[in-house]
Amino acid sequence: MIQGTTNKKKKAEIVGSSDSEDETSIGVSYKSKRSTAMEGPKDMGATSKLEIDTEKDKDAQTIFERAQQVNKELKGKADDKIYRGLNNYTQYITKKDTAQGNASSGMVRKGPIRAPENIRSTVRWDYQPDICKDYKETGFCGFGDSCKFMHDRSDYKHGWQLEMEMEKNAYGEEDTSRYEIASDEEDLPFKCIICRKSFVDPIVTKCNHYFCEKCALKQYKKRTRCFVCGQQTNGMFNPAKDLIRKLKKKEAELAGDDEDEDGTQQKVSSFTEQQHSSCSDDDSDDPDGT
């Protein structure tokens, strides 16, 4: 039996050609460290520190602690005439520990306090409205409490409105007159609270309470304070011009209504008289009464 090697040679050539192609196709290669240890920290960054401010070995806390250590070493020794920096001058008065913390804790002295290293804060300044349109327009949202947008039905201005106000130098200005109540809408009383009758010569106090002039003077003899709220009146009773104007307007409206009713009654009576007269004329024209 004869064994051939032609197939093995062909396979070796194919494998060799593929290896050479792979070597030429790879452009970046790394040298192995021949180590089984994990790259990076052993805890995989679970206890990593946040140092976005001054480095820990250069911040105010470290400088203060270093000065405390230098003073502790030089305490009771003669001055060696060596300059150790601005922050390492000899301190002859030692700060005492307190219940809040010791002298090197950073809480009993002035200066910047070291930020916590284990807190990672993510801040996002959001100027988008992000208001639920369905809830704002209808008061109902199908998502309920799980809706990612804010459920708010108050009025708000869009960005282009704020920009227009900035261009007109009217940003932040409010029209106070729109909060004022018109004179016709004022809730003025219609009867005196003392006598429980319609006003006769109405007056108003400093606390904007309305009384009849006679009732107010009679009450002032008993007690100088307001009958409603108990505020001191000091005997100042001004004529209630707005209430007088309202009462006159109401009387004029009632008088106009009475005139209209009288006119309609006169028209009805004249119409009935005409009907009676026409009926009587018809009876006179028919002698048989048929």
C-alpha positions, 0 to 999 in steps of 0.5 A: 500500500502506497501513501500519497502526500500530495493532498497534505502539501496542498493543504499546507500551502493553503494554510500558509497563504491564509496566515500570510494574508492575516498578517498583512491585514492586521495593522495594529498589534500589541505586545503581551505582558505575559501576566494573568493579573487584571488591568486597572484597579483590583476592585474594577473601579468600585472605590474610584475617587472623584478629583475634579477639583484641586488634587488631594495632596495640594488642596487647603485641607492637606496644606493645613494638616502639613502645617499641623505636622510641622508645628508638632515636630518643632514644638519645644525646639529652638528656632533653626532659622529655616524658611518652610513656606508661607503656610508653615510658620510656627503657631504658638497657639494650638487649637483645641478639639471640639465636639464637631471635629478636631482641629484638622477636620476642616469643619472648625476653621475657615477656608474651602472644605474638601469635597467628598470623593465618593459622590459622583454628581451628574448635573444637566441644565434643562431649558426644554418645556417637557410639559405633557401636552395631553394633560395641559390641554385636556387634564388627562394623560393615558400614561398617568404617573409613569409619564416622563413629561411634567403634568402642569396646566399653568400658562408659560411663555415659549422661547420666541416670546421671551426673545421678543420681550428681550428685544423690546426691553420689556422682559420681566415687566408685568402689567399690574393693571390686569390684576386690578378689579374694575369699579363695576365688579367691586363687591360693595355691600347693599345693606348696613351691617349694623341696622340690617337695612338699606344705606342712608347717607353711607360712609366708609372707614379706613378699613373699607367697611361701609355703614350708615352715617347715623349707625356709625356715629352711634356705634362710635359713642360705644366703641371707637373701633370698627364694628366689623374688624375691630380696627381703630377708626380714630373717628375718621368716616369718609363719604362712600362716594363709590357706594353712593354712585352705585346706589344712584345707578341702581335707583335709576335702573329701577326707575327705568324698569318701572317706566317700561312697565307703566308704558306696557300697561298703558299700551295694553289698556289702550289696546283693550279699549280699542277692542271694546270700542270695535265690539260696541260698533259692531253691535250697533251696526247689527240691529237684530243682534245676530 
